[in-house]
Amino acid sequence: MKEVTAEDVMSRQVLTVDPETTVHELAVFLTENQISGAPVTDRSGRLLGVVSLTDIAESEVDRTELGADQGDPVEEVRGWEDEASADELRGLHVESGGTLVRDIMTPTAYTIAPETPVSQVAQTMIAGRIHRLLVVRQHQVLGIVTSLDLLKLLTGEPGPLADAGRYRRSVLVRS
């Protein structure tokens, strides 16, 4: 019997953000998609990092010279994995300007290989206290595995294994 892997349960539709996107455009993108962050990839699809509402907020604080603690980049990765509520996004206002995603993104991301057994995926999520892992091969984002995907597998609920083409709103998608 074949062991279930990340590739078996991952969602394949992952929208990403270009590093040359302005912070204002990013705010619009996140708001329109009701998400709190996204992977950042270059034009060839190579994963560069992640960007989140937290990164936007910190850049606005820095812009207004209130000073922000930069913290640990690994800790900052955690901010993008939760779905943003409409109420959280409604108050998001970012001034137009020249700041780009590449200027504010977190240059680290939690990633796994497609052949990673789901037991190891779950252990990684627990150890990192995270809810989503990007599935990558040679720095290319292939998909995303969420804690919800693992719970569906555990309970036998339909998910990527049963319905590979189904799109879920919680998946980060690029238009």
C-alpha positions in Angstrom: 0.0 0.0 0.0 1.4 3.4 -1.0 2.0 5.9 1.7 0.0 9.1 1.4 2.2 12.1 0.6 2.0 15.9 0.4 1.4 15.7 -3.3 -1.6 13.5 -2.8 -3.3 16.0 -0.4 -2.0 19.3 -1.6 -4.1 21.9 -3.4 -2.5 22.7 -6.7 -4.1 26.2 -7.3 -1.8 28.6 -5.5 -1.8 32.2 -6.6 1.4 34.1 -5.9 2.6 37.7 -5.8 5.3 39.2 -8.0 8.1 41.0 -6.0 7.7 44.1 -8.2 4.0 44.5 -7.1 3.5 47.7 -5.1 2.3 47.5 -1.5 -0.9 49.3 -2.5 -1.5 46.7 -5.3 -0.8 43.9 -2.8 -3.3 45.4 -0.3 -5.9 45.4 -3.1 -5.0 41.8 -4.1 -5.3 40.5 -0.5 -8.5 42.3 0.1 -10.2 41.2 -3.1 -9.2 37.5 -2.4 -9.9 37.7 1.3 -6.6 36.3 2.2 -3.9 37.4 4.7 -0.8 36.7 2.6 0.8 34.9 -0.3 4.0 33.3 -1.5 6.2 35.7 -3.5 7.7 34.3 -6.8 9.8 35.7 -9.6 8.7 35.6 -13.2 10.0 32.1 -13.6 8.0 30.9 -10.6 10.9 30.5 -8.2 9.9 31.0 -4.6 11.4 34.0 -3.0 9.5 34.3 0.2 6.1 35.2 1.6 4.3 38.5 2.2 1.5 39.2 4.6 -0.8 41.8 6.1 1.8 41.9 9.0 4.5 42.9 6.5 2.2 45.7 5.1 1.5 47.0 8.6 5.1 47.0 9.5 6.1 48.8 6.4 3.4 51.5 7.1 4.8 51.9 10.6 8.3 52.2 9.2 7.1 54.7 6.6 5.6 56.9 9.3 8.8 56.6 11.3 7.2 55.1 14.4 9.8 52.4 14.3 9.1 48.7 14.3 10.9 45.8 15.8 12.0 43.6 12.9 11.9 40.4 14.9 13.0 37.0 13.7 12.2 36.4 10.0 11.2 32.7 10.8 8.7 33.9 13.3 7.3 36.5 10.8 6.4 33.7 8.3 3.6 32.6 10.6 1.5 35.8 9.8 0.4 34.8 6.3 -1.1 31.4 6.9 -4.5 32.4 8.3 -7.4 33.4 6.1 -8.3 37.1 6.7 -11.8 38.0 7.7 -13.7 40.7 5.8 -13.7 42.8 9.0 -9.9 42.7 9.2 -9.5 43.6 5.6 -12.2 46.4 5.6 -9.9 48.7 7.6 -6.8 48.0 5.5 -5.7 51.3 3.9 -2.3 51.7 2.3 -1.0 54.9 0.9 0.1 54.8 -2.7 3.9 54.9 -3.1 6.9 53.3 -4.4 7.3 50.5 -1.8 7.4 47.1 -3.5 6.6 43.6 -2.2 10.3 42.8 -2.5 11.0 45.6 0.0 8.7 44.2 2.7 8.4 40.4 2.1 9.8 37.8 4.5 12.6 36.0 2.6 11.8 32.7 4.2 9.0 30.2 3.9 8.0 26.9 5.4 8.3 24.4 2.5 8.1 20.6 2.0 8.8 18.3 -0.9 5.9 16.7 -2.8 7.0 13.2 -1.7 6.9 14.1 2.0 4.7 11.6 3.9 1.6 13.3 5.5 2.8 12.1 8.9 5.9 14.2 8.5 3.8 17.1 7.1 1.7 17.0 10.3 4.8 16.9 12.5 6.3 19.9 10.7 3.1 21.9 11.2 3.0 21.0 14.8 6.7 21.8 15.4 6.4 25.1 13.5 2.9 26.0 14.9 1.8 26.7 11.4 -1.3 25.8 9.4 0.0 25.8 5.8 3.1 24.5 4.0 4.1 25.3 0.5 4.9 22.2 -1.6 8.0 23.0 -3.7 10.4 21.2 -6.1 13.6 23.0 -7.1 12.2 26.3 -5.7 9.0 26.1 -7.8 5.7 26.2 -5.9 3.6 23.1 -6.8 0.9 23.4 -4.2 -0.1 24.0 -0.7 -1.0 21.7 2.2 -3.2 23.1 4.9 -4.2 21.7 8.3 -7.7 21.5 6.9 -6.4 19.2 4.1 -4.9 16.9 6.8 -8.1 16.9 8.8 -10.1 16.0 5.7 -7.8 13.1 5.1 -8.2 12.0 8.7 -12.0 12.1 8.6 -12.4 10.9 5.1 -14.0 14.2 3.9 -13.6 15.0 0.2 -10.4 16.9 -0.5 -7.6 17.0 -3.1 -7.4 13.2 -3.0 -11.1 12.8 -3.9 -11.5 15.9 -6.0 -8.2 17.2 -7.4 -9.8 19.9 -9.5 -11.9 21.5 -6.8 -11.0 25.1 -5.8 -11.2 26.2 -2.2 -11.4 29.8 -1.1 -8.7 29.2 1.5 -6.2 28.5 -1.2 -4.0 31.4 -2.2 -4.5 32.1 -5.9 -3.1 34.6 -8.4 -5.3 36.2 -11.0 
